Amino acid sequence: MKPMRFGYCVRNRSTRTYPEIRDLTVKIEGLGFESVHITDHLLGFDDTQEKKEPYLEAMTLLAALAIETNRIKLGQIVLCNSFRNPAYLAKMILTLDHISNGRILMWLGAGWYEEEYKAYGYPFHTPKRRVDELEESLTILKKIFTEDETNFEGKFWKLEKHRNFPKSIQKPYPQIVIGTNGKRMIDIACREVDGINLPYFTLSSQKVMRDSISAINEKLKKYNRDPSEFEISLFTNVTTISSQERLESLRRERKILKSQMKYLFIGNPEVIQEKINEIENLGVKKMVIVVESPDLEDSLNIFSKEIM
């Protein structure tokens, strides 16, 4: 079994300028991470700042980061399917694949942030409609990536003599991953794409993760997919702590029960490594993380040297 691989979210909900994102990305590449990821949001989350935090557009950012880097893969966590016509999204992905010399990823989700939709003039449809649109987008994207000319008529989009060149450097196309833990989207992902990215941020996440991995394995078998060629990844925070005393202090600050600590990636490097080994044994092949530390000066270096 291949060892756990790691990606890093260089723009999560925290506020970062372009120079900060660029410098962090270059550092992440130097530390040996496999990929960097950008959240696809147009609007901030902090009501105390009246949602005025700077949120640079994700795909434009990736184009800039492709020029600033040499080896690391460039992805999203995850693209909102509602924001871009799938035919136009295919053009963007193919362009980025060539700018990066074959390093772009395409991680996609159905969208969820209602206030953001309304602020930018997108209709916020029902969850079923948003997933229906995602499913049709995947059909269109895969056809465009592999066909010289695409003619398609679905429920939401119609393409007539569509052409999209140049084709991707990566064959048959860049990795497609769906971000979800929903039952229907797991089914779609196991049938149509290369992997699933599971969110892991709440205290109930471990049970959801275990149930999701069980469902993924059942669906892969149903669709005669090779599990070794399907990537299950996890998106989560990692908090490194220098001492047991600081761990107890942090637990009290965050009002986390002692019994709940075992489900979170919080602890010294040895403890975190043990927790990573546990989820690796469940079938998780990659983690996309944000590393923080309340008392260690360079938690990223510590993570890369002692855990990764």
Stockholm file with secondary structure:
# STOCKHOLM 1.0

chainA/1-308         MKPMRFGYCVRNRSTRTYPEIRDLTVKIEGLGFESVHITDHLLGFDDTQEKKEPYLEAMTLLAALAIETNRIKLGQIVLCNSFRNPAYLAKMILTLDHISNGRILMWLGAGWYEEEYKAYGYPFHTPKRRVDELEESLTILKKIFTEDETNFEGKFWKLEKHRNFPKSIQKPYPQIVIGTNGKRMIDIACREVDGINLPYFTLSSQKVMRDSISAINEKLKKYNRDPSEFEISLFTNVTTISSQERLESLRRERKILKSQMKYLFIGNPEVIQEKINEIENLGVKKMVIVVESPDLEDSLNIFSKEIM
#=GR chainA/1-308 SS CCCCEEEEEEESSSCCCHHHHHHHHHHHHHHTCSEEEECCCSSCCCGGGTTCSCCCCHHHHHHHHHHHCSSSEEEESCEEGGGSCHHHHHHHHHHHHHHTTSCBCEEEECCCCHHHHHHTTCCCCCHHHHHHHHHHHHHHHHHHHHCSSEEEECSSCEEEEECCCSCCSSSSCSCEEEECCCHHHHHHHHHHSSEEEEEECSTTHHHHHHHHHHHHHHHHHHTTCCGGGSEEEEEEEEEECSCHHHHHHHHHHTTCCGGGGGGSSEECHHHHHHHHHHHHHHTCCEEEEEEECSSCTTHHHHHHHHTC
#=GC SS_cons         CCCCEEEEEEESSSCCCHHHHHHHHHHHHHHTCSEEEECCCSSCCCGGGTTCSCCCCHHHHHHHHHHHCSSSEEEESCEEGGGSCHHHHHHHHHHHHHHTTSCBCEEEECCCCHHHHHHTTCCCCCHHHHHHHHHHHHHHHHHHHHCSSEEEECSSCEEEEECCCSCCSSSSCSCEEEECCCHHHHHHHHHHSSEEEEEECSTTHHHHHHHHHHHHHHHHHHTTCCGGGSEEEEEEEEEECSCHHHHHHHHHHTTCCGGGGGGSSEECHHHHHHHHHHHHHHTCCEEEEEEECSSCTTHHHHHHHHTC
//
